[in-house]
Amino acid sequence: MAVDGEQQSTETKAEVAAVENPEGDKHDTLKYHLLGPSLTKAGQDSVDQQKVSEIIYNASKGSKYFNNEEYKDKNLTQKIEKILARKRQLERIDLASDLRRADEYIAELELSRDLSQTVVHIDCDAFYAAVEELDRPELKHVPMAVGKGVLTTCNYHARKFGCRSGMAGFVAMKLCPQLICLPLNFEKYTAKAQEVREILSEYDPRFESASIDEAYLNITEYCQEKQMDPEQAVAQLRSEVAEKTKITISAGIAANAKIAKIASNRNKPNGQFLVASDRATILSFMRDLPTRKVNGIGRVFERELDAIGIKTCGDLYAQRAYLSKLFGHKAFQFLMQCYLGLGRTKVSPAEEHERKSVGTESTFRDMSDRTELRAKLRWIASELEKDLTRTQFKGRTLVLKIKLHTYEVLTRQTVVPKAINTAEDLYNYSVPMMAKLEREIPGMKLRLMGLRCTHLVSTKKDDVDFFGTRRFANRTTNDNDNDGWEVWPEAEFEAAARQERADEMEELERLSQEQQQQHTDDQSRIEEAKRRRKHGREVLPNPKKPDSSPAKRPGTAAEKEACWPCPICGFPQVAQDRAFNDHIDYCLSRQTIKEAATATCDGQENGGLKRKAASSAAGRSSAGDARKKLFFGK
């Protein structure tokens, strides 16, 4: 299973060819990296990416951003050298057992393939720009973008020049001097997004918002009820959105969310693409797909895979014996699912997803004064308190994040003695962490600070019943659905890719400020960046019809809320106060306790009279405990 010379020489991307000067030759990988996280955005097929990379390289050279990107590129190159060295070692040993395990896992995955569902991913076309063009129709025919320091989106006229989201504004102006940049108007975008969401709920009341301008729907039931094929239903949905909201959307239709996401980018703007729900079509679709097109594979992972000869998802199979040892078991699982075109079919409202953390952070001009840093920390604590109150959580672990003026990121965390959510507690527990960092790094100069709470505890009142116990146990990430195959490792990789993009946007914002040196406008730009980071991430409940009934899909939150578990016997009961209290009285009756104790004793093969008496006493003790719960809520 050796890799040929051509595969081993693929560290350098073809899109960024070597330039004539030696310094450029040395920075080929850096130039590709500087093209940014939105390189795969639609509307750039005819763009000369080599020219774009040269402009970005020359415009940012000498800045702190450039130095940081150069440092990261060097580290990644060293990491790849270690990966290649490790692979050469593996090629000299027998990997028959690893190959067998990989094939067994692939066979197991094949058994999980579900082709019965129809999942749709919809993506609004150049959403922010499209909303702005409704108020200013003259912008439809000229290059325009939204965002000042960093572009959040741009119309398709601007994309022809190489402009795209996640690009510093001053760089975009070098690519397209006539580019018109508008400030962000979040209220306007949120209102328009809600109009789209209202329409989506007609096709799937339990659709899943992925961001402010994209969502997943499972239209299997809708198609069955309306006796429509998926393409007809999606065409109707897109037409309805265009007619009612005056903006267009593109859609991908497939057997699972992973393929639907990829397909939605195929016929942009204002188009749709279907990947037929049969195994051969899916495997063919994935075989020639560049790895970067998969949600969850960012620039770093793409380059690592490329280094060992993996350019497309079809290339993964030949390297299957190496993947686990080179990148870890979770990466192996994720990549094999990519190769097979497998993904989740379950779609559920974003508000039902288990939240892992709540945090906030702020970027500012380089700051080293101790008093100013403490004031900034207190302000962040107060902002986090607002977020925790809004999301109704407390945290058992507090994490402090800082970014030095050199762009180095450091984090520290502490486990607090009680779950906290007040600004005072957040500040008091974070100060010792900050003080320790100041001792470790004398003269510490920061440009970012943030606080985050993890190991969350819900403060929602309806999470606790009359007896002080949770009505329903939270499902953990290790829980499987009925079919046992709905927990996919892709979530971690998608989250990492999102974080990579968020970090890039933040650093580009700072680069824009550094280059333009508009210090009087710095704070407004910083606030815009802060709002942009948070915007679209907030979870809003799906729209509901006034006469809507509980969702039909089995296992939904609506079904679970229709019954309460008895704190004594543990069995679910009808969610009606009177009936629930009658059942509790029944459970607490002496006869019931006696019968339960007798049944327990009879089930023990070697139990004597003493053990029966002990079991009966335990039953009475349990009943006593239940009464304590009833009267004291303990």
Stockholm file with secondary structure:
# STOCKHOLM 1.0

chainA/1-634         MAVDGEQQSTETKAEVAAVENPEGDKHDTLKYHLLGPSLTKAGQDSVDQQKVSEIIYNASKGSKYFNNEEYKDKNLTQKIEKILARKRQLERIDLASDLRRADEYIAELELSRDLSQTVVHIDCDAFYAAVEELDRPELKHVPMAVGKGVLTTCNYHARKFGCRSGMAGFVAMKLCPQLICLPLNFEKYTAKAQEVREILSEYDPRFESASIDEAYLNITEYCQEKQMDPEQAVAQLRSEVAEKTKITISAGIAANAKIAKIASNRNKPNGQFLVASDRATILSFMRDLPTRKVNGIGRVFERELDAIGIKTCGDLYAQRAYLSKLFGHKAFQFLMQCYLGLGRTKVSPAEEHERKSVGTESTFRDMSDRTELRAKLRWIASELEKDLTRTQFKGRTLVLKIKLHTYEVLTRQTVVPKAINTAEDLYNYSVPMMAKLEREIPGMKLRLMGLRCTHLVSTKKDDVDFFGTRRFANRTTNDNDNDGWEVWPEAEFEAAARQERADEMEELERLSQEQQQQHTDDQSRIEEAKRRRKHGREVLPNPKKPDSSPAKRPGTAAEKEACWPCPICGFPQVAQDRAFNDHIDYCLSRQTIKEAATATCDGQENGGLKRKAASSAAGRSSAGDARKKLFFGK
#=GR chainA/1-634 SS CCCCHHHHTTTSCTTSCCCSSHHHHHTHHHHHHHTCTTTTCTTCTTCCHHHHHHHHHHHHTTSHHHHHHHHHHHHHHHHHHHHHHHHHHHHTSCCHHHHHHHHHHHHHHHHTCCCSCCEEEEEETTHHHHHHHHHCGGGGGSCEEECSSBCSEECHHHHTTTCCTTCBHHHHHHHCTTCEEECCCHHHHHHHHHHHHHHHHHHCTTCEEEETTEEEEECHHHHHHHTCCHHHHHHHHHHHHHHHHSCCEEEEEESSHHHHHHHTTTTCSSCEEECCSSHHHHHHHHHTCBGGGSTTCCHHHHHHHHHTTCCBGGGGGGGHHHHHHHHCHHHHHHHHHHHHTCCCCCCCCGGGSCCCEEEEEEEEEEECCHHHHHHHHHHHHHHHHHHHHHHTEEEEEEEEEEEETTSCEEEEEEEEEEEECSHHHHHHHHHHHHHHHHHHSTTCCEEEEEEEEEEEEECCGGGBCTTSSBSSCCCCTTCCCTTSCCCCTHHHHHHHHHHHHHHHHHHHHHHHHHHHCCGGGHHHHHHHHHHHHHTTTSCCCCCCCTTCCCCCSTTCHHHHTTEEECTTTCCEEESCHHHHHHHHHHHHSHHHHHHHHHHHHHTCTTCCHHHHHHHHHHHHHHHHHHHHHHHHCC
#=GC SS_cons         CCCCHHHHTTTSCTTSCCCSSHHHHHTHHHHHHHTCTTTTCTTCTTCCHHHHHHHHHHHHTTSHHHHHHHHHHHHHHHHHHHHHHHHHHHHTSCCHHHHHHHHHHHHHHHHTCCCSCCEEEEEETTHHHHHHHHHCGGGGGSCEEECSSBCSEECHHHHTTTCCTTCBHHHHHHHCTTCEEECCCHHHHHHHHHHHHHHHHHHCTTCEEEETTEEEEECHHHHHHHTCCHHHHHHHHHHHHHHHHSCCEEEEEESSHHHHHHHTTTTCSSCEEECCSSHHHHHHHHHTCBGGGSTTCCHHHHHHHHHTTCCBGGGGGGGHHHHHHHHCHHHHHHHHHHHHTCCCCCCCCGGGSCCCEEEEEEEEEEECCHHHHHHHHHHHHHHHHHHHHHHTEEEEEEEEEEEETTSCEEEEEEEEEEEECSHHHHHHHHHHHHHHHHHHSTTCCEEEEEEEEEEEEECCGGGBCTTSSBSSCCCCTTCCCTTSCCCCTHHHHHHHHHHHHHHHHHHHHHHHHHHHCCGGGHHHHHHHHHHHHHTTTSCCCCCCCTTCCCCCSTTCHHHHTTEEECTTTCCEEESCHHHHHHHHHHHHSHHHHHHHHHHHHHTCTTCCHHHHHHHHHHHHHHHHHHHHHHHHCC
//
